Amino acid sequence: MTAKIIDGTKIAEEIRGELKGKVDELRKQGITPGLVMVRVGEDPASVSYVRGKSKASEELGIYSETIVFPEDTKEEVVLAKVEELNKDPKFHGILVQLPLPKHIDSDKVLNAIDPKKDVDGFHPVNVGKLLIGEPYFLPCTPHGVQQLLIRSGYDPGGKHVVICGRSNIVGKPLMAILVQKKKGANATVTVCHTGTKDLAATTRQADILIAAMGSPKVITADMVREGAVVIDVGVNRIPDETKKSGYRLVGDTDFDAILEKAEAITPVPGGVGPMTVTMLMVNTVRAAEMRLAKKR
Ligand SMILES: NC(=O)c1ccc[n+]([C@@H]2O[C@H](COP(=O)([O-])OP(=O)(O)OC[C@H]3O[C@@H](n4cnc5c(N)ncnc54)[C@H](OP(=O)(O)O)[C@@H]3O)[C@@H](O)[C@H]2O)c1
């Protein structure tokens, strides 16, 4: 058996197509969804991520601005900017690009964002609302994983989903999304981490296996049940002399070996990655729609 490849780029394009219609509709009603991104410092990955989000906004007709502070900016300056943006009606969504420099308390900054503009879904109010099943916004990467599953014909309902990784940005919110008694969720969820005694014995029980660990090829073929669906969230750089950059990107799974065993698998790159930015656009449009609904 050779696994079906779940094409994240194609599914992301499909969602953006649907979203364009919503943006056009909002604009007809005099509302242009607005996203502001705050970046502190020149971390190359952050520069590239913010640029990608800005490009995606532009393509969809979402107004976006990027505010860049130098690396040595004081915490109170960033906090004051967030307060100002909370009140600025041009922006429906605020995103502070992480990581922030070490002298700035990221939690303090994220907690300062108005939960109704928190399009990353990291504010404690949004984390709590997600857990009780009443979210304003779903965090982008976990929401992207859920959409990949649903739209490729692998509804998680009634399935045993094993998530490897319990971070606050991927593993835990994904668990909270998939365990809800809702359409496109309703799964039995197991979450693994470095304290899990026998990782392979647990992963082999998965109908849907999700790897979000940040370690190259930790999930090998013998850890995957025949016919399982595998979603690889991991993005790891490994040295590759054949590449101009000297490295290539791989996920957390041994893709080539698992291809022969799984029912379906996401590639890296081209799987979860394109979905993350798209779900940020979804949240920005939702924030604009929420504001409009409040005005009515
Ligand atoms: N494609 C995208 O858009 C996107 C978005 C976000 C993240 N990512 C990628 O996804 C990966 C995970 O990101 P993250 O932010 O969630 O990482 P993280 O904060 O480093 O968390 C990693 C989690 O995996 C667990 N873990 C690590 N190695 C393990 C092992 N050998 N066995 C069992 N559990 C293990 C850790 O367990 P402990 O809690 O016990 O330490 C932790 O819970 C990274 O490669 C990241 O680049 C991709």
The ligand as a MOL file (V3000), in Angstrom:
LIG
                    3D

  0  0  0     0  0            999 V3000
M  V30 BEGIN CTAB
M  V30 COUNTS 48 52 0 0 0
M  V30 BEGIN ATOM
M  V30 1 N 3.9870 23.8650 10.3710 0
M  V30 2 C 3.6410 24.8020 11.2500 0
M  V30 3 O 2.9360 25.7350 10.9350 0
M  V30 4 C 4.1300 24.7000 12.6560 0
M  V30 5 C 3.5870 25.5010 13.6620 0
M  V30 6 C 4.0220 25.3170 14.9820 0
M  V30 7 C 5.0200 24.3900 15.2400 0
M  V30 8 N 5.5540 23.6620 14.2050 0 CHG=1
M  V30 9 C 6.5930 22.6610 14.4420 0
M  V30 10 O 6.0270 21.6270 15.2290 0
M  V30 11 C 7.0280 21.0880 16.0880 0
M  V30 12 C 6.5450 21.1760 17.5110 0
M  V30 13 O 6.4140 22.5270 17.8640 0
M  V30 14 P 6.0460 22.9730 19.3440 0
M  V30 15 O 6.1390 24.4470 19.4010 0
M  V30 16 O 4.7880 22.2900 19.7300 0 CHG=-1
M  V30 17 O 7.2950 22.3280 20.1210 0
M  V30 18 P 7.7050 22.3320 21.6750 0
M  V30 19 O 7.1210 23.4880 22.3730 0
M  V30 20 O 9.1780 22.1360 21.6710 0
M  V30 21 O 7.0100 21.0060 22.2390 0
M  V30 22 C 7.4290 19.7430 21.8370 0
M  V30 23 C 6.5970 18.7110 22.5340 0
M  V30 24 O 6.9890 17.4220 22.0650 0
M  V30 25 C 7.3480 16.5870 23.1550 0
M  V30 26 N 8.4730 15.7550 22.7160 0
M  V30 27 C 9.6520 16.1610 22.1950 0
M  V30 28 N 10.4340 15.0950 21.8970 0
M  V30 29 C 9.7310 14.0000 22.2410 0
M  V30 30 C 9.9990 12.6150 22.2090 0
M  V30 31 N 11.1430 12.1260 21.7400 0
M  V30 32 N 9.0630 11.7760 22.6690 0
M  V30 33 C 7.8680 12.2350 23.1490 0
M  V30 34 N 7.5640 13.5330 23.2200 0
M  V30 35 C 8.4800 14.4090 22.7710 0
M  V30 36 C 7.7350 17.5150 24.3040 0
M  V30 37 O 7.4920 16.8430 25.5150 0
M  V30 38 P 7.6910 17.5410 26.9820 0
M  V30 39 O 6.4950 18.4300 27.1530 0
M  V30 40 O 7.6750 16.4070 27.9050 0
M  V30 41 O 8.9770 18.2910 26.8960 0
M  V30 42 C 6.7860 18.6850 24.0580 0
M  V30 43 O 5.5390 18.4710 24.6720 0
M  V30 44 C 8.2960 21.8840 15.7920 0
M  V30 45 O 9.0620 21.1920 14.8110 0
M  V30 46 C 7.7830 23.1790 15.1990 0
M  V30 47 O 8.7080 23.7920 14.3320 0
M  V30 48 C 5.1160 23.7860 12.9440 0
M  V30 END ATOM
M  V30 BEGIN BOND
M  V30 1 1 1 2
M  V30 2 2 2 3
M  V30 3 1 2 4
M  V30 4 1 4 5
M  V30 5 2 4 48
M  V30 6 2 5 6
M  V30 7 1 6 7
M  V30 8 2 7 8
M  V30 9 1 8 9
M  V30 10 1 8 48
M  V30 11 1 9 10
M  V30 12 1 9 46
M  V30 13 1 10 11
M  V30 14 1 11 12
M  V30 15 1 11 44
M  V30 16 1 12 13
M  V30 17 1 13 14
M  V30 18 2 14 15
M  V30 19 1 14 16
M  V30 20 1 14 17
M  V30 21 1 17 18
M  V30 22 2 18 19
M  V30 23 1 18 20
M  V30 24 1 18 21
M  V30 25 1 21 22
M  V30 26 1 22 23
M  V30 27 1 23 24
M  V30 28 1 23 42
M  V30 29 1 24 25
M  V30 30 1 25 26
M  V30 31 1 25 36
M  V30 32 1 26 27
M  V30 33 1 26 35
M  V30 34 2 27 28
M  V30 35 1 28 29
M  V30 36 1 29 30
M  V30 37 2 29 35
M  V30 38 1 30 31
M  V30 39 2 30 32
M  V30 40 1 32 33
M  V30 41 2 33 34
M  V30 42 1 34 35
M  V30 43 1 36 37
M  V30 44 1 36 42
M  V30 45 1 37 38
M  V30 46 2 38 39
M  V30 47 1 38 40
M  V30 48 1 38 41
M  V30 49 1 42 43
M  V30 50 1 44 45
M  V30 51 1 44 46
M  V30 52 1 46 47
M  V30 END BOND
M  V30 END CTAB
M  END
